[in-house]
C-alpha cells in the first residue's frame, strides 16, 4: 500500500460517551505510483475519559494517477475499513483490530532476482511491470504483558490475481532463467495466502505520531500453511524492527534510527521477496527512499533509516498551532537471494549497499498529525525520488 497524505480539514465534534464523526480529503503519493486523491472518514463511540474511545470505525479510499507516453494511467487503488476496539475481551486487556481491504496495483516492478540484478537497458518500463489485485481480511489482537511489553496475535487471508504480460521480464526469466531463479519465481496463477502471526513488542515512545524520545521494537513471526493448489505457498517469515529516538537539543535536533531485518524460510510468492510488513523493502517511500519500489528481490533483507529533524518555525493559522520543520536522512540496506545459500551470480560478491540520501519538510499540527515531503537521490534513482505523505516514515 502506498503512503498517502491527509489534508486535515472537515468537521466533527464529540462529547464524552457520545458518537463522533470526521471526514478528511486525501492528497499525496510518490514518484513510484504517481500522485492522487481520495478520502478518509471515521465514526467513533467516545469513552468517558478525555481522548479515549470505546470503538472506532475508519474507512478510506485512495487512487493515484500518472502520465506515461502522453496517456493517463491509474497505477494504484486502495480501499479499506478498520474497526478498532481498544479494550476488548475479559477485563478489557486486549486491543482488537479488524481490517478488510481491496488493493489494485497495476505497475508493480520486477527488475530481476537478487541484490546485483542489473537495470537492463533493452527492457522497457512496461516490460518490468505487472498487475496484482488482492483483497484481504485481517484481524489482530494486542495485549499488555508488563509495563512496556506487549504480545500480539493475528491472522489474515489474501486472495491474489496476477496479470503479467507475455513479453515481460518476469515471463522471460521464468522460462529461460537459471533453476534457482525459476524456483524462486514459482507460478503466476491466481492463489490465496492464509497467514498466522504472533509477535512481541517493547514500546516506550513519548508519542506514537511525532516521536522524539524512547524506543519501539517488534519481533514478528508469520506462518503460511500450504493446503493444495488453493493455498499453494508454505513459508515462515521472521521480522525484527528496532526503533530508537533521542532529542539531544530540544526543538532543534531530534535523531531517529530504525533497523529492520526480514527473512523468509520456505516458498513464498515472488512478490513478497520485494516487501516487508506489506510494503516495499529495498526501495520505496517507506524503506530506502530514492531507490524505486520493488527494485530488489530476495528472501533476506536488512536495512536502516537514520533521520535528523529540526523544528524551524512555530506559528498559528485559524487558532491551530503548527510547526514547520526540516529533516535530513540516510537510508541504506541490501538483500540476499536466500538465507543459507550463497548466489554470487545474483547477489554479487561485495558489500552491495543500496542507499538513498535526501531531505524534506515536515508540517506538524499538535502531537497527532504530521505531513512530510521528501526528496531523495540514489544511484538507482530515476532521476530522483519524491514522496508526499502523512506521518513519519517510522
C-alpha positions, 0 to 999 in steps of 0.5 A: 500500500502506498503512503498517502497524505491527509489534508486535515480539514472537515468537521466533527465534534464529540462529547464524552460517551457520545458518537463522533464523526470526521471526514478528511480529503486525501492528497499525496503519493510518490514518484513510484505510483504517481500522485492522487486523491481520495478520502478518509472518514471515521465514526467513533463511540467516545469513552468517558475519559478525555481522548479515549474511545470505546470503538472506532470505525475508519474507512478510506479510499485512495487512487493515484494517477500518472502520465506515461507516453502522453496517456493517463494511467491509474497505477494504484487503488486502495480501499479499506475499513478498520474497526478498532476496539481498544479494550476488548475481551475479559477485563478489557486487556486486549486491543482488537483490530479488524481490517478488510481491504481491496488493493489494485496495483497495476505497475508493480516492478520486477527488475530481476532476482537478487541484490546485483540484478542489473537495470537492463537497458533493452527492457522497457518500463512496461516490460518490468511491470505487472498487475496484482489485485488482492483483497484481504481480511485481517484481524489482530489482537494486542495485549499488555504483558508488563509495563512496556511489553506487549504480545500480539496475535493475528491472522489474515487471508489474501486472495491474489490475481496476477496479470503479467504480460507475455513479453515481460521480464518476469515471463522471460526469466521464468522460462529461460532463467537459471533453476534457482531463479525459476524456483524462486519465481514459482507460478503466476496463477491466481492463489490465496495466502492464509497467514498466522502471526504472533509477535512481541513488542517493547514500546516506550515512545513519548508519542506514537505520531511525532516521536522524539524520545524512547524506543519501539521494537517488534519481533514478528513471526508469520506462518503460511500453511500450504493446503493444495493448489488453493493455498499453494505457498508454505513459508515462515517469515521472521521480522525484527524492527528496532526503533530508537529516538533521542532529542539531544537539543530540544526543538532543534535536533531530534535523531531517529534510527530504525533497523529492520531485518526480514527473512523468509524460510520456505516458498513464498510468492515472488512478490513478497521477496520485494516487501516487508510488513506489506510494503516495499523493502529495498526501495520505496517511500517507506524503506530506502527512499530514492531507490524505486519500489520493488527494485530488489528481490530476495528472501533476506533483507536488512536495512536502516533509516537514520533521520535528523529533524529540526523544528524551524518555525512555530506559528498559528493559522485559524487558532491551530498551532503548527510547526514547520520543520526540516529533516535530513536522512540516510537510508541504506540496506541490501538483500540476499537471494536466500538465507543459507545459500550463497548466489554470487551470480545474483547477489554479487560478491561485495558489500552491495549497499543500496542507499538513498540520501535526501531531505524534506519538510515536515508540517506538524499540527499538535502531537497527532498529525504530521505531513512530510515531503521528501526528496531523495537521490540514489544511484538507482534513482530515476532521476530522483525520488519524491514522496508526499505523505502523512506521518513519519516514515517510522 
